[in-house]
Amino acid sequence: MDRIDQQEDQTGDAPISEAVPGQPPTISTGGQPAYFSCWDIHAYYGESYIVQGVSFDVREGEIIALLGRNGAGKTSTLRAIARVDDPALKHGEIWLDHKPLHDMKAHQAAQIGVGLVPEDRRIIQGLTVEENLKLAQIEPPIGWSIERIYDLFPRLGERHSQEGTTLSGGEQQMLAIGRTLARDIKLLLLDEPYEGLAPVIVQEIEKTLEQIKSLGITTIIVEQNAIAALHLADRAIILEMGQVVFDGTSQEVLDNAELRQQYLAI
């Protein structure tokens, strides 16, 4: 994997100092590495060049809304961070809590605390709600207890013996998030958590994510419902054609109608 010598961060602030082998790069003004960082990542589906030099930092406990139009590269960026096979990361570095994700496979990234909740939720057929949760805890690191997950999602507790794939869409989303929290995670990656849900269920998921936010779980959320994501997130990163075109506060995006129209069509 190629290393990065010098580039400017996406906000146009201080340059990044030269990387030291075996250590994450640091921003020269602060001297401390971010809790999570992408540095000039490039990823491909076969010959299709999708993620084209994305860089951003996330502070511990921060929630980032990763936004953009359809095809902007949001989900591909999220998948590259989670180190799944597709898209293939060809260049760049990804660091979480001083550990190099770019050198890892998906299962290794999961073992050090990357938790991906995919858009399709991937509830395991034939297993009950509780069995889906217990399966996530077969190997360490163990996260939340089953009881704590039921406290967060009382509906899952009520349906603990029901087959997971027979739940409603909103309940399946709760199960997918709960299953991820059953692991000891440092970075929560949410891909379209409101996709296909009725407005009343979206509100329920929003309340759950607000609770997760209050717990200080570092989170990156990809969501087409940009306004909902912006109200939840601390910062927004907007992608266009696989590149970062905006990195700032969520409130800046909410207050800038021209920016929203140009890059989000809202």
N, C-alpha and C positions, 0 to 999 in steps of 0.2 A: 504494500500500500504506500503510495507516495506521501511524503510529508509536506507540510505547508511551511514556507519560510516566513513570508510576510504578506499580510493583507489588511484591509481596514474592515472593522465590523460594520454591520448593516446600518447602524445609526449614524455612521460617518464620524465616530469618535476616535479614540486613540488607536494607533496601529497595534497589531498583535505581535508580541516579541517572538523571536526565532524559537522554534520548538526544540526541546531537549529530548533526545531519545528516551523512551520509556515514561515520559511525563506529559500531561496535557499542556497545551500552550496556555500562556497567561496574558491578560490584557495589561499593558505596561503601566497604566495609571493606577490600577488597583493592586496588582501584584498577586492576586488570588484568582485561580481558575473558577469559572462559573460551575454551578452544580451539574448542569448539563450543557453540552456544546456540540453543534455541528460546525465543521470547518470545511467549506468548499466541497460539498459532497456532490458527486455526479453518479447517476444510476440509470440503468438501461433495462428495458424489456426486449431481449434479443438485440436487434439493431436499432430499436427505437430509443432515442435519447430523450428521457423524460425529466429527470432531475438534473438541472444544469447549473451547478455551482451554488447550492443553497448553503447559507451560513447564518446561524443565530445562536444566542445564548439564552439559558433559562436559569433564573435564580431558584434556590431551594424554596419550596412552598408556593411558587408562582404558578398561575394558570395562564396558558397561552392559547389563543384562538388562532388556528392555522387556516386561513381563509383564501378564497379565490373562486373563479368561475369553474364550471365543469371542465375537466381536462387540464387544469392549471398545474397539477402535480402534487396536490395535497396528500391524497392517500398514498401515492408512491413515496413521498417523503416520509410519511409515518411508517410505512412498511420497511423502508430502508433503515430507519432508526431501530425498528424491532428486529432487524437482521434476518427477515424471512428471505427465502431464495430469490423471489421476484419482487421488485426489480433487483438486478445485480449491481452492487456498489462497486464501481470501477476506480474511483478516486476520492480522496478526502478522508477526514477523520471525524469520529463520533465518540464523545467522552461522557461518561456518567459517573459522578463522584470519584474522579481520578482514574477510572477504569476505561480502557479503550474498547468500546463496542465494535469499532470497525474491524477488529481482529477476531470477532466472535461469530459463531453461528446462532440461530434463533434460540436454541435450548440453553446455550451458555448465557446469552443476554437475559433470558428469563431467570436463570439461576442467580444472577447478581441484582435482579430487581426491576427488570423491564416488564410491564404488564400491558399487553395489547388487547383491547376489546374490539374485535373486528366488526365491520358493518353487518356481516351475515350472522353474527353472534355465535354460530357453531356450537349450539347446544347438542349434546350427544344423545342420539336417538336410543330409546330403550332404557334409559336411566331416569330415575326420579330426580326431582329438584335436589334433594339431599345427597343423592349419589353423585350428581354432577359436581356438587360442592366438595364432597369428600375426595373425589378423584383428583381434584386440584391439589390436595394435601398429601398425596401418597408419598411424595419426596419433599425434603426440605428445599428452600426455606419456607416454613409455615407462617402464614400471616394471621388474619383475623380468625377467631373461632367461629364455628357455625352459628352459635348463639348470638354473637355480635352482628353477624350478617343478617340474621333474622330480625334483630332489633332495628337495623337500618331499613330492612325491607320486610315489614310485617306480613305482606302478602305472600312472600316466599315461605315464611313459617307456616302460614295457613295451608299452603299447597305443597308441603315438604315431601309428601308421598305421591304426588302427581307426576306423571311423566313430563319431563322438561319440555319436549317438543310440542306438547298439547297446550302449553300456556299461551295466553294472548301475547301479542307483539310487545307490549309494554312490560309484561311480566318476564318475557324472555330477555329483554334488555336488562331488567333488574338482575336476573340470574347470571347473565354474562358479566355484568359489573361485579356482582357478588363473588363469582367464581375467580375473578382476577384478584379481588381483595383477600381471598382465601390464601393467596401467596403473599410472601413478605415483599412488597413492591416499593421501589424508590421513585419510579416514573410511571405514571398512568397515561396510556395512549388510548384515546377514545375516537373511533372512526364512525362518524355519522350516528351518534347516539339517539337522535330524534327521527331518524329516517323511517318513514312509513307509519308513524304513530299519530293517532288522533290528537287534536290540540289539548284535550283534557289530560291525556296521558303524558304529553310533552311537559305539561306543567308539573306533573308528578315527578318525572325524571329530573326536571330542573331543580325541584326541591331537594332531591337526593344529591345532585351534584353540588348544590350549595352546602349541604352537610359535609360532603367530601372536601370541599374547599375550606370549610371551617376547621378541618382536621389538619390542614397544611400539607396535603398530598400534592406533590409536584405533578402537573398535568398538562398534556398537550391535547387539545380537542380539535378535530376536523369536523366541520359541520356546514351544510348548505344553508341552514337556518342561521344566517350570519348574525342577525340582531339578537337572537337568543344566546348565541355563543359569546357575543360582545358584552352582554349584560353580566355574564358569568365570569369572563376572563379579566385578568389584570392587563394583559398586553395582547396586541394583535399583530400577526405577521401575515401579509398578503402575498400570494404567489401569482405570477403571470408567466405562462409559457415556461414553467419549471424554474423560475428565478424569483428571488425576493424583490418586490417593488415597494414594500412599505414595512417598517418595523417601528412600532410606537405604541402608545397606550390605546386601550380599547375606547376610551372616551374621545380621543382624537378622531377615530373613525366614525363614532356615533355623531360627532359634531360637524363632520365634513361630508356634506351631501355630494359634492363633486367627486371626491375620492371614492365614495361608495358606488356612485353611478358608473364611474370609469372602470373599476376593477371588480365590483360585486354585482352590478346591475340592480341595485336596490336604492 
